[in-house]
Amino acid sequence: MSLHEELTAVKRSLDDLVRTVGQLEQRIGETRAAEARPLAPALVHELIPIPDTPYNHALWTDSDDEGLGVHSRRT
């Protein structure tokens, strides 16, 4: 590769770098602008009371114990 070709390749690489940095700066600016505005209205959190009474075990008789190890059921 001649010196002229190498300089042309370096200039092309620098131009690509400058263009890429410009695109990144634009995207960062858009991201910061998007972060500054709310995307959704504020949610109202309401407390839901959880009873202290025991669960009805009949609700869980047909459920699987997946991921809890080996269990044998005897009915």
All heavy atoms as a GROMACS GRO file, in nm:
protein
  588
    1MET      N    1   0.085  -0.117   0.000
    1MET     CA    2   0.000   0.000   0.000
    1MET      C    3   0.090   0.124   0.000
    1MET      O    4   0.183   0.135   0.078
    1MET     CB    5  -0.089  -0.003   0.125
    1MET     CG    6  -0.216   0.073   0.114
    1MET     SD    7  -0.312   0.058   0.267
    1MET     CE    8  -0.471   0.044   0.196
    2SER      N    9   0.059   0.217  -0.086
    2SER     CA   10   0.139   0.338  -0.094
    2SER      C   11   0.101   0.434   0.019
    2SER      O   12  -0.002   0.419   0.084
    2SER     CB   13   0.117   0.407  -0.230
    2SER     OG   14  -0.013   0.462  -0.235
    3LEU      N   15   0.184   0.532   0.039
    3LEU     CA   16   0.160   0.632   0.143
    3LEU      C   17   0.030   0.707   0.116
    3LEU      O   18  -0.048   0.731   0.209
    3LEU     CB   19   0.278   0.730   0.149
    3LEU     CG   20   0.266   0.841   0.253
    3LEU    CD1   21   0.257   0.782   0.392
    3LEU    CD2   22   0.384   0.936   0.241
    4HIS      N   23   0.004   0.739  -0.011
    4HIS     CA   24  -0.118   0.810  -0.047
    4HIS      C   25  -0.243   0.727  -0.012
    4HIS      O   26  -0.341   0.779   0.042
    4HIS     CB   27  -0.118   0.845  -0.197
    4HIS     CG   28  -0.240   0.916  -0.243
    4HIS    ND1   29  -0.272   1.043  -0.203
    4HIS    CD2   30  -0.341   0.875  -0.324
    4HIS    CE1   31  -0.387   1.078  -0.256
    4HIS    NE2   32  -0.430   0.977  -0.333
    5GLU      N   33  -0.239   0.596  -0.040
    5GLU     CA   34  -0.351   0.508  -0.009
    5GLU      C   35  -0.372   0.495   0.142
    5GLU      O   36  -0.486   0.492   0.190
    5GLU     CB   37  -0.327   0.369  -0.070
    5GLU     CG   38  -0.334   0.368  -0.222
    5GLU     CD   39  -0.290   0.235  -0.281
    5GLU    OE1   40  -0.213   0.163  -0.216
    5GLU    OE2   41  -0.334   0.205  -0.393
    6GLU      N   42  -0.261   0.488   0.215
    6GLU     CA   43  -0.272   0.479   0.362
    6GLU      C   44  -0.332   0.605   0.420
    6GLU      O   45  -0.418   0.599   0.510
    6GLU     CB   46  -0.135   0.452   0.422
    6GLU     CG   47  -0.084   0.312   0.398
    6GLU     CD   48   0.052   0.286   0.461
    6GLU    OE1   49   0.095   0.366   0.548
    6GLU    OE2   50   0.114   0.186   0.423
    7LEU      N   51  -0.290   0.722   0.369
    7LEU     CA   52  -0.346   0.848   0.417
    7LEU      C   53  -0.494   0.859   0.383
    7LEU      O   54  -0.575   0.908   0.463
    7LEU     CB   55  -0.269   0.966   0.359
    7LEU     CG   56  -0.127   0.986   0.414
    7LEU    CD1   57  -0.055   1.097   0.337
    7LEU    CD2   58  -0.129   1.016   0.561
    8THR      N   59  -0.531   0.812   0.265
    8THR     CA   60  -0.672   0.814   0.226
    8THR      C   61  -0.754   0.724   0.318
    8THR      O   62  -0.864   0.758   0.362
    8THR     CB   63  -0.687   0.768   0.079
    8THR    OG1   64  -0.610   0.854  -0.005
    8THR    CG2   65  -0.832   0.770   0.035
    9ALA      N   66  -0.701   0.606   0.353
    9ALA     CA   67  -0.769   0.513   0.443
    9ALA      C   68  -0.784   0.573   0.583
    9ALA      O   69  -0.889   0.561   0.648
    9ALA     CB   70  -0.695   0.381   0.450
   10VAL      N   71  -0.678   0.642   0.630
   10VAL     CA   72  -0.684   0.706   0.762
   10VAL      C   73  -0.788   0.817   0.761
   10VAL      O   74  -0.867   0.830   0.854
   10VAL     CB   75  -0.544   0.760   0.802
   10VAL    CG1   76  -0.555   0.851   0.922
   10VAL    CG2   77  -0.450   0.645   0.830
   11LYS      N   78  -0.791   0.898   0.654
   11LYS     CA   79  -0.889   1.007   0.645
   11LYS      C   80  -1.031   0.950   0.643
   11LYS      O   81  -1.121   1.002   0.711
   11LYS     CB   82  -0.866   1.091   0.520
   11LYS     CG   83  -0.961   1.209   0.511
   11LYS     CD   84  -0.931   1.296   0.393
   11LYS     CE   85  -1.020   1.417   0.382
   11LYS     NZ   86  -1.149   1.415   0.437
   12ARG      N   87  -1.052   0.842   0.571
   12ARG     CA   88  -1.184   0.778   0.566
   12ARG      C   89  -1.223   0.728   0.706
   12ARG      O   90  -1.337   0.745   0.750
   12ARG     CB   91  -1.182   0.663   0.467
   12ARG     CG   92  -1.319   0.605   0.440
   12ARG     CD   93  -1.321   0.495   0.335
   12ARG     NE   94  -1.240   0.526   0.219
   12ARG     CZ   95  -1.134   0.455   0.177
   12ARG    NH1   96  -1.097   0.347   0.242
   12ARG    NH2   97  -1.067   0.490   0.069
   13SER      N   98  -1.129   0.668   0.776
   13SER     CA   99  -1.156   0.620   0.912
   13SER      C  100  -1.190   0.734   1.007
   13SER      O  101  -1.280   0.723   1.090
   13SER     CB  102  -1.036   0.541   0.965
   13SER     OG  103  -1.017   0.424   0.890
   14LEU      N  104  -1.116   0.843   0.996
   14LEU     CA  105  -1.144   0.960   1.080
   14LEU      C  106  -1.281   1.018   1.049
   14LEU      O  107  -1.354   1.058   1.140
   14LEU     CB  108  -1.036   1.066   1.063
   14LEU     CG  109  -0.903   1.038   1.133
   14LEU    CD1  110  -0.799   1.143   1.096
   14LEU    CD2  111  -0.922   1.034   1.283
   15ASP      N  112  -1.317   1.024   0.920
   15ASP     CA  113  -1.449   1.074   0.883
   15ASP      C  114  -1.559   0.985   0.941
   15ASP      O  115  -1.660   1.035   0.992
   15ASP     CB  116  -1.462   1.082   0.730
   15ASP     CG  117  -1.377   1.192   0.668
   15ASP    OD1  118  -1.335   1.284   0.743
   15ASP    OD2  119  -1.352   1.186   0.546
   16ASP      N  120  -1.538   0.853   0.935
   16ASP     CA  121  -1.634   0.760   0.994
   16ASP      C  122  -1.645   0.781   1.145
   16ASP      O  123  -1.755   0.778   1.201
   16ASP     CB  124  -1.594   0.615   0.965
   16ASP     CG  125  -1.614   0.575   0.820
   16ASP    OD1  126  -1.686   0.647   0.747
   16ASP    OD2  127  -1.557   0.472   0.780
   17LEU      N  128  -1.530   0.802   1.209
   17LEU     CA  129  -1.530   0.824   1.354
   17LEU      C  130  -1.605   0.952   1.390
   17LEU      O  131  -1.687   0.953   1.482
   17LEU     CB  132  -1.386   0.830   1.406
   17LEU     CG  133  -1.369   0.857   1.554
   17LEU    CD1  134  -1.432   0.747   1.637
   17LEU    CD2  135  -1.222   0.871   1.589
   18VAL      N  136  -1.580   1.059   1.317
   18VAL     CA  137  -1.647   1.186   1.344
   18VAL      C  138  -1.798   1.172   1.324
   18VAL      O  139  -1.878   1.219   1.406
   18VAL     CB  140  -1.589   1.298   1.253
   18VAL    CG1  141  -1.675   1.424   1.257
   18VAL    CG2  142  -1.446   1.330   1.294
   19ARG      N  143  -1.839   1.102   1.220
   19ARG     CA  144  -1.981   1.081   1.193
   19ARG      C  145  -2.044   0.997   1.305
   19ARG      O  146  -2.152   1.028   1.356
   19ARG     CB  147  -2.001   1.013   1.057
   19ARG     CG  148  -2.147   0.998   1.019
   19ARG     CD  149  -2.170   0.939   0.880
   19ARG     NE  150  -2.106   0.808   0.866
   19ARG     CZ  151  -1.996   0.784   0.793
   19ARG    NH1  152  -1.938   0.883   0.728
   19ARG    NH2  153  -1.946   0.663   0.784
   20THR      N  154  -1.975   0.892   1.348
   20THR     CA  155  -2.027   0.805   1.454
   20THR      C  156  -2.040   0.880   1.586
   20THR      O  157  -2.139   0.866   1.658
   20THR     CB  158  -1.938   0.682   1.470
   20THR    OG1  159  -1.931   0.613   1.346
   20THR    CG2  160  -1.990   0.588   1.577
   21VAL      N  161  -1.941   0.961   1.620
   21VAL     CA  162  -1.946   1.040   1.744
   21VAL      C  163  -2.062   1.139   1.737
   21VAL      O  164  -2.135   1.157   1.835
   21VAL     CB  165  -1.811   1.112   1.769
   21VAL    CG1  166  -1.824   1.215   1.880
   21VAL    CG2  167  -1.703   1.011   1.803
   22GLY      N  168  -2.083   1.200   1.622
   22GLY     CA  169  -2.196   1.291   1.606
   22GLY      C  170  -2.329   1.220   1.627
   22GLY      O  171  -2.420   1.274   1.692
   23GLN      N  172  -2.342   1.099   1.572
   23GLN     CA  173  -2.465   1.022   1.591
   23GLN      C  174  -2.485   0.986   1.738
   23GLN      O  175  -2.597   0.992   1.790
   23GLN     CB  176  -2.462   0.896   1.505
   23GLN     CG  177  -2.470   0.922   1.357
   23GLN     CD  178  -2.444   0.798   1.274
   23GLN    OE1  179  -2.397   0.695   1.324
   23GLN    NE2  180  -2.472   0.807   1.144
   24LEU      N  181  -2.376   0.948   1.806
   24LEU     CA  182  -2.385   0.915   1.948
   24LEU      C  183  -2.427   1.036   2.030
   24LEU      O  184  -2.510   1.026   2.121
   24LEU     CB  185  -2.253   0.860   2.000
   24LEU     CG  186  -2.221   0.716   1.959
   24LEU    CD1  187  -2.078   0.680   2.000
   24LEU    CD2  188  -2.319   0.619   2.022
   25GLU      N  189  -2.369   1.151   1.999
   25GLU     CA  190  -2.406   1.273   2.073
   25GLU      C  191  -2.553   1.305   2.052
   25GLU      O  192  -2.623   1.345   2.146
   25GLU     CB  193  -2.319   1.390   2.026
   25GLU     CG  194  -2.177   1.383   2.073
   25GLU     CD  195  -2.090   1.494   2.015
   25GLU    OE1  196  -2.125   1.552   1.912
   25GLU    OE2  197  -1.985   1.521   2.076
   26GLN      N  198  -2.603   1.285   1.931
   26GLN     CA  199  -2.744   1.311   1.904
   26GLN      C  200  -2.833   1.213   1.981
   26GLN      O  201  -2.932   1.253   2.042
   26GLN     CB  202  -2.771   1.299   1.755
   26GLN     CG  203  -2.914   1.331   1.715
   26GLN     CD  204  -2.935   1.320   1.566
   26GLN    OE1  205  -2.844   1.286   1.491
   26GLN    NE2  206  -3.056   1.348   1.521
   27ARG      N  207  -2.795   1.085   1.982
   27ARG     CA  208  -2.875   0.986   2.054
   27ARG      C  209  -2.873   1.011   2.204
   27ARG      O  210  -2.974   0.994   2.273
   27ARG     CB  211  -2.825   0.846   2.022
   27ARG     CG  212  -2.862   0.803   1.881
   27ARG     CD  213  -2.797   0.677   1.838
   27ARG     NE  214  -2.822   0.565   1.927
   27ARG     CZ  215  -2.763   0.447   1.913
   27ARG    NH1  216  -2.677   0.426   1.815
   27ARG    NH2  217  -2.789   0.348   1.997
   28ILE      N  218  -2.758   1.051   2.258
   28ILE     CA  219  -2.749   1.081   2.401
   28ILE      C  220  -2.838   1.200   2.434
   28ILE      O  221  -2.908   1.200   2.535
   28ILE     CB  222  -2.602   1.106   2.442
   28ILE    CG1  223  -2.526   0.974   2.440
   28ILE    CG2  224  -2.595   1.170   2.580
   28ILE    CD1  225  -2.376   0.990   2.459
   29GLY      N  226  -2.837   1.302   2.349
   29GLY     CA  227  -2.923   1.417   2.370
   29GLY      C  228  -3.070   1.379   2.369
   29GLY      O  229  -3.149   1.426   2.451
   30GLU      N  230  -3.110   1.290   2.275
   30GLU     CA  231  -3.249   1.245   2.269
   30GLU      C  232  -3.284   1.163   2.392
   30GLU      O  233  -3.394   1.175   2.446
   30GLU     CB  234  -3.271   1.161   2.142
   30GLU     CG  235  -3.264   1.242   2.015
   30GLU     CD  236  -3.262   1.155   1.890
   30GLU    OE1  237  -3.261   1.030   1.904
   30GLU    OE2  238  -3.260   1.212   1.780
   31THR      N  239  -3.191   1.080   2.439
   31THR     CA  240  -3.216   0.998   2.557
   31THR      C  241  -3.234   1.086   2.680
   31THR      O  242  -3.325   1.065   2.759
   31THR     CB  243  -3.100   0.899   2.579
   31THR    OG1  244  -3.086   0.818   2.464
   31THR    CG2  245  -3.124   0.813   2.700
   32ARG      N  246  -3.149   1.186   2.693
   32ARG     CA  247  -3.161   1.275   2.810
   32ARG      C  248  -3.292   1.353   2.804
   32ARG      O  249  -3.355   1.376   2.906
   32ARG     CB  250  -3.042   1.370   2.816
   32ARG     CG  251  -2.916   1.300   2.860
   32ARG     CD  252  -2.805   1.397   2.882
   32ARG     NE  253  -2.685   1.325   2.926
   32ARG     CZ  254  -2.565   1.374   2.921
   32ARG    NH1  255  -2.545   1.497   2.875
   32ARG    NH2  256  -2.463   1.305   2.962
   33ALA      N  257  -3.333   1.395   2.685
   33ALA     CA  258  -3.460   1.467   2.672
   33ALA      C  259  -3.576   1.375   2.707
   33ALA      O  260  -3.673   1.416   2.771
   33ALA     CB  261  -3.475   1.521   2.531
   34ALA      N  262  -3.568   1.248   2.666
   34ALA     CA  263  -3.675   1.153   2.697
   34ALA      C  264  -3.680   1.125   2.847
   34ALA      O  265  -3.788   1.106   2.902
   34ALA     CB  266  -3.653   1.023   2.620
   35GLU      N  267  -3.565   1.121   2.913
   35GLU     CA  268  -3.562   1.096   3.057
   35GLU      C  269  -3.619   1.214   3.135
   35GLU      O  270  -3.671   1.198   3.244
   35GLU     CB  271  -3.419   1.068   3.103
   35GLU     CG  272  -3.366   0.936   3.056
   35GLU     CD  273  -3.218   0.917   3.087
   35GLU    OE1  274  -3.154   1.015   3.133
   35GLU    OE2  275  -3.167   0.806   3.066
   36ALA      N  276  -3.612   1.333   3.078
   36ALA     CA  277  -3.658   1.452   3.148
   36ALA      C  278  -3.810   1.459   3.151
   36ALA      O  279  -3.867   1.518   3.241
   36ALA     CB  280  -3.601   1.577   3.081
   37ARG      N  281  -3.878   1.399   3.053
   37ARG     CA  282  -4.025   1.405   3.052
   37ARG      C  283  -4.082   1.273   3.104
   37ARG      O  284  -4.027   1.167   3.076
   37ARG     CB  285  -4.077   1.437   2.913
   37ARG     CG  286  -4.047   1.334   2.810
   37ARG     CD  287  -4.109   1.372   2.674
   37ARG     NE  288  -4.085   1.267   2.579
   37ARG     CZ  289  -3.986   1.264   2.492
   37ARG    NH1  290  -3.901   1.364   2.488
   37ARG    NH2  291  -3.972   1.164   2.408
   38PRO      N  292  -4.190   1.279   3.176
   38PRO     CA  293  -4.249   1.155   3.228
   38PRO      C  294  -4.312   1.074   3.115
   38PRO      O  295  -4.373   1.130   3.024
   38PRO     CB  296  -4.355   1.204   3.326
   38PRO     CG  297  -4.385   1.343   3.284
   38PRO     CD  298  -4.261   1.397   3.221
   39LEU      N  299  -4.296   0.943   3.120
   39LEU     CA  300  -4.352   0.856   3.018
   39LEU      C  301  -4.495   0.816   3.048
   39LEU      O  302  -4.572   0.786   2.958
   39LEU     CB  303  -4.264   0.730   3.005
   39LEU     CG  304  -4.121   0.753   2.961
   39LEU    CD1  305  -4.045   0.622   2.957
   39LEU    CD2  306  -4.117   0.820   2.825
   40ALA      N  307  -4.531   0.813   3.174
   40ALA     CA  308  -4.665   0.774   3.213
   40ALA      C  309  -4.706   0.857   3.334
   40ALA      O  310  -4.620   0.905   3.408
   40ALA     CB  311  -4.668   0.625   3.248
   41PRO      N  312  -4.833   0.874   3.355
   41PRO     CA  313  -4.875   0.948   3.474
   41PRO      C  314  -4.833   0.873   3.601
   41PRO      O  315  -4.819   0.752   3.600
   41PRO     CB  316  -5.028   0.955   3.461
   41PRO     CG  317  -5.064   0.852   3.363
   41PRO     CD  318  -4.945   0.830   3.274
   42ALA      N  319  -4.812   0.947   3.705
   42ALA     CA  320  -4.771   0.887   3.831
   42ALA      C  321  -4.878   0.789   3.880
   42ALA      O  322  -4.998   0.817   3.872
   42ALA     CB  323  -4.748   0.995   3.935
   43LEU      N  324  -4.835   0.675   3.926
   43LEU     CA  325  -4.928   0.573   3.975
   43LEU      C  326  -4.962   0.601   4.121
   43LEU      O  327  -4.876   0.639   4.200
   43LEU     CB  328  -4.866   0.434   3.963
   43LEU     CG  329  -4.830   0.389   3.823
   43LEU    CD1  330  -4.760   0.254   3.827
   43LEU    CD2  331  -4.955   0.380   3.737
   44VAL      N  332  -5.087   0.582   4.154
   44VAL     CA  333  -5.131   0.599   4.292
   44VAL      C  334  -5.121   0.463   4.359
   44VAL      O  335  -5.180   0.365   4.314
   44VAL     CB  336  -5.276   0.651   4.298
   44VAL    CG1  337  -5.324   0.660   4.441
   44VAL    CG2  338  -5.286   0.784   4.226
   45HIS      N  339  -5.044   0.457   4.464
   45HIS     CA  340  -5.026   0.331   4.536
   45HIS      C  341  -5.127   0.323   4.649
   45HIS      O  342  -5.135   0.413   4.732
   45HIS     CB  343  -4.884   0.321   4.593
   45HIS     CG  344  -4.779   0.322   4.487
   45HIS    ND1  345  -4.750   0.214   4.409
   45HIS    CD2  346  -4.695   0.420   4.444
   45HIS    CE1  347  -4.654   0.242   4.325
   45HIS    NE2  348  -4.620   0.368   4.343
   46GLU      N  349  -5.204   0.217   4.647
   46GLU     CA  350  -5.296   0.197   4.757
   46GLU      C  351  -5.256   0.070   4.831
   46GLU      O  352  -5.208  -0.026   4.772
   46GLU     CB  353  -5.441   0.187   4.709
   46GLU     CG  354  -5.472   0.066   4.625
   46GLU     CD  355  -5.617   0.061   4.585
   46GLU    OE1  356  -5.651   0.131   4.489
   46GLU    OE2  357  -5.692  -0.013   4.649
   47LEU      N  358  -5.272   0.072   4.960
   47LEU     CA  359  -5.239  -0.043   5.042
   47LEU      C  360  -5.350  -0.146   5.035
   47LEU      O  361  -5.468  -0.113   5.045
   47LEU     CB  362  -5.216   0.000   5.187
   47LEU     CG  363  -5.099   0.095   5.209
   47LEU    CD1  364  -5.092   0.136   5.356
   47LEU    CD2  365  -4.969   0.031   5.166
   48ILE      N  366  -5.313  -0.269   5.016
   48ILE     CA  367  -5.409  -0.379   5.013
   48ILE      C  368  -5.386  -0.462   5.139
   48ILE      O  369  -5.277  -0.516   5.158
   48ILE     CB  370  -5.390  -0.465   4.888
   48ILE    CG1  371  -5.408  -0.379   4.763
   48ILE    CG2  372  -5.485  -0.583   4.887
   48ILE    CD1  373  -5.372  -0.449   4.635
   49PRO      N  374  -5.487  -0.473   5.223
   49PRO     CA  375  -5.468  -0.550   5.346
   49PRO      C  376  -5.455  -0.699   5.316
   49PRO      O  377  -5.525  -0.754   5.231
   49PRO     CB  378  -5.593  -0.520   5.427
   49PRO     CG  379  -5.694  -0.476   5.327
   49PRO     CD  380  -5.619  -0.414   5.213
   50ILE      N  381  -5.365  -0.766   5.385
   50ILE     CA  382  -5.346  -0.910   5.373
   50ILE      C  383  -5.389  -0.971   5.505
   50ILE      O  384  -5.334  -0.937   5.611
   50ILE     CB  385  -5.199  -0.943   5.342
   50ILE    CG1  386  -5.159  -0.879   5.211
   50ILE    CG2  387  -5.178  -1.094   5.339
   50ILE    CD1  388  -5.013  -0.892   5.178
   51PRO      N  389  -5.486  -1.062   5.501
   51PRO     CA  390  -5.538  -1.117   5.627
   51PRO      C  391  -5.434  -1.205   5.697
   51PRO      O  392  -5.347  -1.264   5.633
   51PRO     CB  393  -5.659  -1.198   5.583
   51PRO     CG  394  -5.634  -1.230   5.439
   51PRO     CD  395  -5.553  -1.116   5.385
   52ASP      N  396  -5.444  -1.212   5.827
   52ASP     CA  397  -5.355  -1.295   5.907
   52ASP      C  398  -5.404  -1.438   5.919
   52ASP      O  399  -5.335  -1.523   5.974
   52ASP     CB  400  -5.340  -1.236   6.048
   52ASP     CG  401  -5.261  -1.107   6.047
   52ASP    OD1  402  -5.179  -1.089   5.955
   52ASP    OD2  403  -5.282  -1.024   6.136
   53THR      N  404  -5.521  -1.468   5.867
   53THR     CA  405  -5.577  -1.602   5.878
   53THR      C  406  -5.499  -1.698   5.789
   53THR      O  407  -5.446  -1.658   5.685
   53THR     CB  408  -5.726  -1.602   5.837
   53THR    OG1  409  -5.736  -1.552   5.703
   53THR    CG2  410  -5.808  -1.516   5.930
   54PRO      N  411  -5.494  -1.826   5.826
   54PRO     CA  412  -5.420  -1.923   5.744
   54PRO      C  413  -5.488  -1.945   5.608
   54PRO      O  414  -5.608  -1.924   5.594
   54PRO     CB  415  -5.425  -2.052   5.825
   54PRO     CG  416  -5.475  -2.016   5.960
   54PRO     CD  417  -5.544  -1.884   5.949
   55TYR      N  418  -5.407  -1.984   5.510
   55TYR     CA  419  -5.461  -2.015   5.378
   55TYR      C  420  -5.548  -2.138   5.385
   55TYR      O  421  -5.527  -2.228   5.465
   55TYR     CB  422  -5.348  -2.042   5.279
   55TYR     CG  423  -5.271  -1.919   5.239
   55TYR    CD1  424  -5.139  -1.903   5.277
   55TYR    CD2  425  -5.330  -1.822   5.159
   55TYR    CE1  426  -5.068  -1.791   5.239
   55TYR    CE2  427  -5.260  -1.709   5.122
   55TYR     CZ  428  -5.128  -1.695   5.161
   55TYR     OH  429  -5.058  -1.584   5.123
   56ASN      N  430  -5.643  -2.145   5.294
   56ASN     CA  431  -5.725  -2.264   5.279
   56ASN      C  432  -5.642  -2.365   5.200
   56ASN      O  433  -5.616  -2.348   5.081
   56ASN     CB  434  -5.854  -2.230   5.205
   56ASN     CG  435  -5.943  -2.349   5.185
   56ASN    OD1  436  -5.908  -2.462   5.217
   56ASN    ND2  437  -6.062  -2.323   5.131
   57HIS      N  438  -5.595  -2.471   5.264
   57HIS     CA  439  -5.506  -2.567   5.199
   57HIS      C  440  -5.574  -2.643   5.086
   57HIS      O  441  -5.507  -2.697   4.998
   57HIS     CB  442  -5.449  -2.664   5.303
   57HIS     CG  443  -5.356  -2.596   5.399
   57HIS    ND1  444  -5.231  -2.553   5.364
   57HIS    CD2  445  -5.373  -2.561   5.530
   57HIS    CE1  446  -5.173  -2.496   5.468
   57HIS    NE2  447  -5.256  -2.499   5.571
   58ALA      N  448  -5.706  -2.646   5.082
   58ALA     CA  449  -5.777  -2.712   4.973
   58ALA      C  450  -5.751  -2.641   4.840
   58ALA      O  451  -5.760  -2.702   4.734
   58ALA     CB  452  -5.926  -2.715   5.003
   59LEU      N  453  -5.716  -2.513   4.844
   59LEU     CA  454  -5.686  -2.440   4.721
   59LEU      C  455  -5.560  -2.490   4.653
   59LEU      O  456  -5.540  -2.469   4.534
   59LEU     CB  457  -5.671  -2.290   4.751
   59LEU     CG  458  -5.795  -2.218   4.802
   59LEU    CD1  459  -5.759  -2.076   4.844
   59LEU    CD2  460  -5.904  -2.218   4.697
   60TRP      N  461  -5.473  -2.556   4.728
   60TRP     CA  462  -5.342  -2.594   4.675
   60TRP      C  463  -5.327  -2.744   4.651
   60TRP      O  464  -5.220  -2.792   4.617
   60TRP     CB  465  -5.233  -2.550   4.773
   60TRP     CG  466  -5.242  -2.403   4.802
   60TRP    CD1  467  -5.291  -2.347   4.915
   60TRP    CD2  468  -5.205  -2.296   4.716
   60TRP    NE1  469  -5.287  -2.210   4.907
   60TRP    CE2  470  -5.234  -2.176   4.785
   60TRP    CE3  471  -5.150  -2.288   4.589
   60TRP    CZ2  472  -5.210  -2.051   4.729
   60TRP    CZ3  473  -5.127  -2.163   4.534
   60TRP    CH2  474  -5.156  -2.048   4.604
   61THR      N  475  -5.434  -2.822   4.665
   61THR     CA  476  -5.422  -2.968   4.652
   61THR      C  477  -5.384  -3.012   4.512
   61THR      O  478  -5.317  -3.114   4.495
   61THR     CB  479  -5.553  -3.038   4.693
   61THR    OG1  480  -5.659  -2.986   4.613
   61THR    CG2  481  -5.581  -3.019   4.840
   62ASP      N  482  -5.424  -2.942   4.408
   62ASP     CA  483  -5.393  -2.981   4.270
   62ASP      C  484  -5.268  -2.913   4.214
   62ASP      O  485  -5.235  -2.931   4.098
   62ASP     CB  486  -5.512  -2.948   4.179
   62ASP     CG  487  -5.634  -3.030   4.213
   62ASP    OD1  488  -5.618  -3.139   4.271
   62ASP    OD2  489  -5.746  -2.986   4.181
   63SER      N  490  -5.200  -2.837   4.294
   63SER     CA  491  -5.084  -2.765   4.243
   63SER      C  492  -4.960  -2.855   4.245
   63SER      O  493  -4.951  -2.951   4.321
   63SER     CB  494  -5.057  -2.639   4.327
   63SER     OG  495  -5.020  -2.676   4.458
   64ASP      N  496  -4.865  -2.823   4.157
   64ASP     CA  497  -4.739  -2.898   4.150
   64ASP      C  498  -4.635  -2.832   4.238
   64ASP      O  499  -4.637  -2.711   4.259
   64ASP     CB  500  -4.687  -2.901   4.006
   64ASP     CG  501  -4.776  -2.982   3.915
   64ASP    OD1  502  -4.840  -3.076   3.964
   64ASP    OD2  503  -4.782  -2.949   3.795
   65ASP      N  504  -4.544  -2.913   4.287
   65ASP     CA  505  -4.433  -2.862   4.366
   65ASP      C  506  -4.310  -2.848   4.277
   65ASP      O  507  -4.200  -2.887   4.312
   65ASP     CB  508  -4.402  -2.954   4.484
   65ASP     CG  509  -4.513  -2.952   4.587
   65ASP    OD1  510  -4.583  -2.851   4.597
   65ASP    OD2  511  -4.526  -3.053   4.658
   66GLU      N  512  -4.326  -2.793   4.160
   66GLU     CA  513  -4.217  -2.784   4.063
   66GLU      C  514  -4.102  -2.701   4.120
   66GLU      O  515  -4.122  -2.591   4.171
   66GLU     CB  516  -4.267  -2.719   3.934
   66GLU     CG  517  -4.164  -2.712   3.827
   66GLU     CD  518  -4.218  -2.653   3.699
   66GLU    OE1  519  -4.340  -2.661   3.675
   66GLU    OE2  520  -4.137  -2.599   3.624
   67GLY      N  521  -3.985  -2.756   4.111
   67GLY     CA  522  -3.866  -2.684   4.154
   67GLY      C  523  -3.839  -2.691   4.303
   67GLY      O  524  -3.746  -2.631   4.352
   68LEU      N  525  -3.918  -2.766   4.377
   68LEU     CA  526  -3.901  -2.773   4.521
   68LEU      C  527  -3.838  -2.905   4.565
   68LEU      O  528  -3.841  -2.939   4.681
   68LEU     CB  529  -4.035  -2.753   4.593
   68LEU     CG  530  -4.102  -2.619   4.569
   68LEU    CD1  531  -4.237  -2.615   4.639
   68LEU    CD2  532  -4.014  -2.505   4.618
   69GLY      N  533  -3.785  -2.981   4.472
   69GLY     CA  534  -3.723  -3.108   4.506
   69GLY      C  535  -3.820  -3.222   4.483
   69GLY      O  536  -3.926  -3.208   4.425
   70VAL      N  537  -3.781  -3.340   4.531
   70VAL     CA  538  -3.862  -3.460   4.510
   70VAL      C  539  -3.964  -3.472   4.624
   70VAL      O  540  -3.927  -3.471   4.741
   70VAL     CB  541  -3.773  -3.585   4.505
   70VAL    CG1  542  -3.857  -3.710   4.487
   70VAL    CG2  543  -3.670  -3.571   4.394
   71HIS      N  544  -4.089  -3.484   4.585
   71HIS     CA  545  -4.196  -3.502   4.683
   71HIS      C  546  -4.283  -3.618   4.639
   71HIS      O  547  -4.313  -3.633   4.521
   71HIS     CB  548  -4.284  -3.376   4.693
   71HIS     CG  549  -4.213  -3.258   4.747
   71HIS    ND1  550  -4.194  -3.238   4.880
   71HIS    CD2  551  -4.154  -3.153   4.684
   71HIS    CE1  552  -4.128  -3.126   4.898
   71HIS    NE2  553  -4.101  -3.073   4.780
   72SER      N  554  -4.320  -3.700   4.729
   72SER     CA  555  -4.415  -3.807   4.695
   72SER      C  556  -4.546  -3.776   4.764
   72SER      O  557  -4.549  -3.740   4.882
   72SER     CB  558  -4.360  -3.944   4.738
   72SER     OG  559  -4.343  -3.945   4.879
   73ARG      N  560  -4.653  -3.789   4.688
   73ARG     CA  561  -4.784  -3.761   4.743
   73ARG      C  562  -4.856  -3.892   4.765
   73ARG      O  563  -4.864  -3.977   4.677
   73ARG     CB  564  -4.866  -3.675   4.647
   73ARG     CG  565  -4.815  -3.538   4.638
   73ARG     CD  566  -4.915  -3.453   4.565
   73ARG     NE  567  -4.864  -3.318   4.550
   73ARG     CZ  568  -4.903  -3.232   4.462
   73ARG    NH1  569  -4.997  -3.265   4.377
   73ARG    NH2  570  -4.850  -3.113   4.457
   74ARG      N  571  -4.909  -3.906   4.880
   74ARG     CA  572  -4.990  -4.024   4.911
   74ARG      C  573  -5.127  -3.975   4.949
   74ARG      O  574  -5.143  -3.893   5.039
   74ARG     CB  575  -4.928  -4.103   5.026
   74ARG     CG  576  -4.793  -4.157   4.987
   74ARG     CD  577  -4.738  -4.243   5.096
   74ARG     NE  578  -4.602  -4.283   5.056
   74ARG     CZ  579  -4.520  -4.344   5.135
   74ARG    NH1  580  -4.553  -4.371   5.258
   74ARG    NH2  581  -4.401  -4.379   5.092
   75THR      N  582  -5.226  -4.024   4.877
   75THR     CA  583  -5.364  -3.981   4.905
   75THR      C  584  -5.445  -4.091   4.965
   75THR      O  585  -5.415  -4.205   4.961
   75THR     CB  586  -5.432  -3.933   4.777
   75THR    OG1  587  -5.427  -4.036   4.679
   75THR    CG2  588  -5.367  -3.808   4.727
   0.00000   0.00000   0.00000
